[in-house]
């Protein structure tokens, strides 16, 4: 097997278990491996570190798949990994809809698999995992006998790996508008054209957290996407719910979801730029019992962290101004580049500028089917906060 020899000075991250090996940590590749092949990684003094897939074109040329020298990376390896991941989700009660594989946290870097009842959506975001796509599909078919598998590899990050963006069926074609159940409600999932894999499963536990604060409340939701938080609010007894999103398609699907659950008289959704509307309404002095914010990540790179901090602060400042004294703000951040302490600091800065005092109700992360590995920032990305605004 081709070996990748590390430099003497490497990040403790590698020795402490993280699967990423950056280009500046590699001394040499000893052998004739081509991009996508599995290589053995050794320290500068030839001690075994692990086995991983290689892509010299990537900023992360090696991503480790195993630390076990005796383990062979083959089709059976991926079958066992998927079985282990499924057993973990079953233990935690995620049996209908879940993230079956959460990349690095499940020992399969850059692989995402979401399960929507009997359908699966796959993302292979690096060349080294894309090579094993047939083995992964075969393992899914063997374990689950699914009704369908769809590929959502229409993401720019693949181009950094020399891969094309693409999407399509990996099994016989099926209706890509899938109906799922969540917390006693029904939602349509558009696995072909929806964001990411079609639905944000990482908030499924957090959506239950609003049930007590929305009873009898006038609720405003911004960046609603397909209306899941807003429809949960109606389900939990909100008096009225207004959702805002810039995407006409998302708003249409949100209205359809509201009608599907019988809450179209309580919920309404408008296609507007939430940034502008929040600013205007705050100036007008509008007030709501509960304001819910679930914005996009604002940044994908460390170079734009300050821009993201400014964005999160601004929308939370506007959100707080729209909350009646004693009401509640529900807010999230979905980028791992903003870690929990920084996110809370941003919220506190917004409160100071809004001249409002906060009381924390709950501070949570992504649902447990997206497991967090301590010390691996990329696995800890979602922050979900409810505060009372005084």
Secondary structure in CASP SS format (residue, H / E / C, confidence):
PFRMAT SS
TARGET T0000
AUTHOR 0000-0000-0000
METHOD secondary structure of the structure
MODEL  1
X C 1.00
X C 1.00
X E 1.00
X E 1.00
X E 1.00
X E 1.00
X C 1.00
X C 1.00
X C 1.00
X C 1.00
X C 1.00
X H 1.00
X H 1.00
X H 1.00
X H 1.00
X C 1.00
X C 1.00
X C 1.00
X C 1.00
X E 1.00
X E 1.00
X C 1.00
X H 1.00
X H 1.00
X H 1.00
X E 1.00
X E 1.00
X E 1.00
X E 1.00
X E 1.00
X C 1.00
X C 1.00
X C 1.00
X C 1.00
X C 1.00
X C 1.00
X C 1.00
X E 1.00
X E 1.00
X E 1.00
X E 1.00
X E 1.00
X C 1.00
X C 1.00
X C 1.00
X C 1.00
X C 1.00
X E 1.00
X E 1.00
X E 1.00
X E 1.00
X E 1.00
X E 1.00
X E 1.00
X C 1.00
X C 1.00
X C 1.00
X C 1.00
X C 1.00
X C 1.00
X C 1.00
X E 1.00
X E 1.00
X E 1.00
X E 1.00
X E 1.00
X C 1.00
X C 1.00
X C 1.00
X C 1.00
X C 1.00
X C 1.00
X C 1.00
X C 1.00
X H 1.00
X H 1.00
X H 1.00
X H 1.00
X H 1.00
X H 1.00
X H 1.00
X H 1.00
X H 1.00
X H 1.00
X H 1.00
X H 1.00
X H 1.00
X H 1.00
X H 1.00
X H 1.00
X H 1.00
X H 1.00
X C 1.00
X C 1.00
X C 1.00
X C 1.00
X E 1.00
X E 1.00
X E 1.00
X E 1.00
X E 1.00
X E 1.00
X H 1.00
X H 1.00
X H 1.00
X H 1.00
X C 1.00
X C 1.00
X C 1.00
X C 1.00
X E 1.00
X E 1.00
X E 1.00
X E 1.00
X E 1.00
X E 1.00
X C 1.00
X C 1.00
X E 1.00
X E 1.00
X E 1.00
X E 1.00
X E 1.00
X E 1.00
X C 1.00
X C 1.00
X H 1.00
X H 1.00
X H 1.00
X H 1.00
X C 1.00
X C 1.00
X H 1.00
X H 1.00
X H 1.00
X H 1.00
X H 1.00
X H 1.00
X H 1.00
X H 1.00
X H 1.00
X H 1.00
X H 1.00
X H 1.00
X C 1.00
X C 1.00
X C 1.00
X E 1.00
X E 1.00
X E 1.00
X E 1.00
X E 1.00
X E 1.00
X C 1.00
X C 1.00
X H 1.00
X H 1.00
X H 1.00
X H 1.00
X H 1.00
X H 1.00
X C 1.00
X C 1.00
X C 1.00
X C 1.00
X E 1.00
X E 1.00
X E 1.00
X E 1.00
X C 1.00
X C 1.00
X C 1.00
X C 1.00
X C 1.00
X C 1.00
X C 1.00
X E 1.00
X E 1.00
X E 1.00
X E 1.00
X E 1.00
X E 1.00
X C 1.00
X C 1.00
X E 1.00
X E 1.00
X E 1.00
X E 1.00
X E 1.00
X E 1.00
X C 1.00
X C 1.00
X C 1.00
X C 1.00
X C 1.00
X C 1.00
X C 1.00
X C 1.00
X C 1.00
X C 1.00
X H 1.00
X H 1.00
X H 1.00
X C 1.00
X C 1.00
X H 1.00
X H 1.00
X H 1.00
X H 1.00
X H 1.00
X C 1.00
X C 1.00
X C 1.00
X C 1.00
X C 1.00
X C 1.00
X C 1.00
X E 1.00
X E 1.00
X E 1.00
X E 1.00
X E 1.00
X C 1.00
X C 1.00
X C 1.00
X C 1.00
X C 1.00
X H 1.00
X H 1.00
X H 1.00
X H 1.00
X H 1.00
X H 1.00
X H 1.00
X H 1.00
X C 1.00
X C 1.00
X C 1.00
X C 1.00
X E 1.00
X E 1.00
X E 1.00
X E 1.00
X E 1.00
X E 1.00
X C 1.00
X C 1.00
X H 1.00
X H 1.00
X H 1.00
X H 1.00
X H 1.00
X H 1.00
X H 1.00
X H 1.00
X H 1.00
X H 1.00
X H 1.00
X H 1.00
X H 1.00
X C 1.00
X C 1.00
X C 1.00
X C 1.00
X C 1.00
X C 1.00
X E 1.00
X E 1.00
X E 1.00
X E 1.00
X E 1.00
X C 1.00
X C 1.00
X H 1.00
X H 1.00
X H 1.00
X H 1.00
X H 1.00
X H 1.00
X H 1.00
X H 1.00
X H 1.00
X H 1.00
X H 1.00
X C 1.00
X C 1.00
X C 1.00
X E 1.00
X E 1.00
X E 1.00
X E 1.00
X E 1.00
X E 1.00
X C 1.00
X C 1.00
X C 1.00
X C 1.00
X C 1.00
X C 1.00
X C 1.00
X C 1.00
X H 1.00
X H 1.00
X H 1.00
X H 1.00
X H 1.00
X H 1.00
X H 1.00
X H 1.00
X H 1.00
X H 1.00
X H 1.00
X H 1.00
X H 1.00
X H 1.00
X H 1.00
X H 1.00
X H 1.00
X H 1.00
X H 1.00
X H 1.00
X C 1.00
X E 1.00
X E 1.00
X E 1.00
X E 1.00
X E 1.00
X E 1.00
X E 1.00
X E 1.00
X E 1.00
X E 1.00
X E 1.00
X C 1.00
X C 1.00
X C 1.00
X C 1.00
X C 1.00
X C 1.00
X H 1.00
X H 1.00
X H 1.00
X H 1.00
X H 1.00
X H 1.00
X H 1.00
X H 1.00
X H 1.00
X H 1.00
X H 1.00
X H 1.00
X H 1.00
X H 1.00
X H 1.00
X C 1.00
X C 1.00
X C 1.00
X E 1.00
X E 1.00
X E 1.00
X E 1.00
X E 1.00
X E 1.00
X E 1.00
X C 1.00
X C 1.00
X C 1.00
X C 1.00
X C 1.00
X C 1.00
X C 1.00
X C 1.00
X C 1.00
X C 1.00
X C 1.00
X C 1.00
X H 1.00
X H 1.00
X H 1.00
X C 1.00
X C 1.00
X C 1.00
X E 1.00
X E 1.00
X E 1.00
X E 1.00
X E 1.00
X E 1.00
X E 1.00
X C 1.00
END
